[in-house]
Amino acid sequence: MTVIVAGGGIAGMAMALTCHQLDIPVVVHESVSQLEPLGVGINLQPNAVRELYDLGLREPLEEIGVQAKEWALVGRNGNDVWAEPRGLDAGYQWPQYSIHRGQLQMLLYREVVRRLGSSSVVTGSRLARYQSHADSISAHFVNEADETAEVQGSVLIGADGLHSAVRSQMHPDEGPPIWGGPVMWRGTSQAKPIRTGASFVLVGKLEQRFVCYPISQPDPQTGLATINWIAELTYDTAQDWGDGDWNTKVPIDKFLHEFADWSFDWLDVPELIKGASDVYEYPMVDRDPLPNWVDERCLLIGDAAHVMYPVGSNGASQAIVDTRLLGAEFLRHGVGPAALVAYETATLKNMNELILRNRGAGPIGILGLVEERCGGVFERIEDVIPRKEIEEYMSKYKAAAGFAVDSLNDAPPTISL
Ligand SMILES: Cc1cc2nc3c(=O)[nH]c(=O)nc-3n(C[C@H](O)[C@H](O)[C@H](O)COP(=O)(O)OP(=O)(O)OC[C@H]3O[C@@H](n4cnc5c(N)ncnc54)[C@H](O)[C@@H]3O)c2cc1C
């Protein structure tokens, strides 16, 4: 019987490709009537890239992604706090890609349609509710004409993101996402890549920061690439910034003045902001860890299960890894409740810890230490924090997020066929 997937985002599409690789019938139901390449830049960590390569997506990823070479934290005065190599340069067997979220989703969607056929993705089909039975599960979907269709399957995978309907049914008392104060403005602009040419750079302090990294190769004529940027400020939580919509467009005047004097000889923040045609506002929200993701024949994955602050570049990466870990359990236990429980047992505790770690600023928490120890003003970072302390901090984060170099390189494939 079929695996029913609610949600055609990155988790839902990767789930479909994984099921297909395992010869498991699968259908994805996506609420929007037409998938479009929405969002801006994200990073795919080597643990997720490994899984996408195992799905045969090496070539198309190489076409649309930029192999990240460096991850750097820079103080407000322009001095480096920390810089480390990333991807292949850091010794991983797989690269880290900086990539446009929408292009990645469309790549996965096209591959699902090419490999499984167009009937494997039903658009304009929103999950309303589900009901588990002894040997099957029924999922009720509503189309744009407000008609309901009941679909039977062996399991239902809730990959329906931040505002998951599957999660609301499973945990009806939970309430809306939680906002802790930071607001992000995101956009892309054409500019020359800085530092290594493929660096993720974060400038500033915890309460006010600016991130940028290229998500396209530079144009050979002009040297300009598409630079993804995020400007971020922390507000008093008494204010109301909504409960998290990735597609709210706002004028740049709303926040540009806050970054007006952020010009360095190597990076002109105001110019980069002004170069964007569209800017999206997003209050950084997450949800509290859940005690369970499984309800009989239904399982939550991706953001529906463990949405977290996007400070460690692991939301999309983890969504992909989830589908592969679940696929491995399907191989071990067959497609049914035992596989769902085995997946939950192996994954839930780590993810719940990661949600809280990211709420505490994840890898960029180092900036908090710099503030604490010298008010953010320093000439040489070694005089403020010993290098070894930062190294240990970063290693702990990578281990918690599942992309410590040695353990990833040494691990057998998640799915061996
Ligand atoms: C439009 C959009 C833009 C985004 N932009 C960014 C970005 O710029 N930067 C960033 O870091 N992250 C962004 N994200 C979040 C990022 O994609 C996720 O954190 C990560 O990829 C995990 O993906 P997911 O598949 O679990 O969830 P999502 O990517 O959120 O996908 C969930 C999918 O489920 C669909 N859906 C929702 N409810 C239902 C329902 N009831 N029935 C059926 N389908 C449903 C949604 O339309 C969506 O396609 C964006 C998400 C979305 C939806």
The ligand as a Gaussian input file, in Angstrom:
#p B3LYP/6-31G(d) Opt

LIG

0 1
 C        7.656000      29.230000       0.728000
 C        8.808000      28.902000       1.648000
 C        9.955000      29.699000       1.610000
 C       11.013000      29.405000       2.471000
 N       12.123000      30.187000       2.408000
 C       13.184000      29.892000       3.202000
 C       14.376000      30.685000       3.146000
 O       14.465000      31.633000       2.365000
 N       15.398000      30.371000       4.002000
 C       15.316000      29.316000       4.882000
 O       16.255000      29.058000       5.640000
 N       14.219000      28.539000       4.918000
 C       13.150000      28.803000       4.115000
 N       12.032000      28.030000       4.194000
 C       12.013000      26.907000       5.164000
 C       12.827000      25.719000       4.659000
 O       12.439000      25.355000       3.365000
 C       12.609000      24.579000       5.633000
 O       13.107000      24.957000       6.910000
 C       13.344000      23.291000       5.262000
 O       13.561000      23.175000       3.895000
 C       12.549000      22.058000       5.740000
 O       11.596000      21.768000       4.754000
 P       10.205000      21.052000       4.954000
 O        9.950000      20.348000       3.679000
 O       10.146000      20.303000       6.221000
 O        9.186000      22.273000       5.115000
 P        8.744000      23.366000       4.039000
 O        9.864000      23.742000       3.166000
 O        8.093000      24.440000       4.831000
 O        7.650000      22.608000       3.145000
 C        6.354000      22.288000       3.615000
 C        5.447000      22.116000       2.409000
 O        4.179000      21.638000       2.853000
 C        3.143000      22.356000       2.214000
 N        1.981000      22.315000       3.105000
 C        1.721000      23.062000       4.198000
 N        0.580000      22.682000       4.797000
 C        0.094000      21.639000       4.055000
 C       -1.056000      20.793000       4.185000
 N       -1.940000      20.940000       5.188000
 N       -1.252000      19.821000       3.260000
 C       -0.352000      19.643000       2.231000
 N        0.753000      20.431000       2.076000
 C        0.970000      21.398000       2.990000
 C        3.742000      23.742000       2.016000
 O        3.086000      24.445000       0.985000
 C        5.182000      23.411000       1.668000
 O        5.368000      23.198000       0.294000
 C       10.937000      28.291000       3.368000
 C        9.777000      27.501000       3.409000
 C        8.723000      27.793000       2.547000
 C        7.473000      26.915000       2.567000

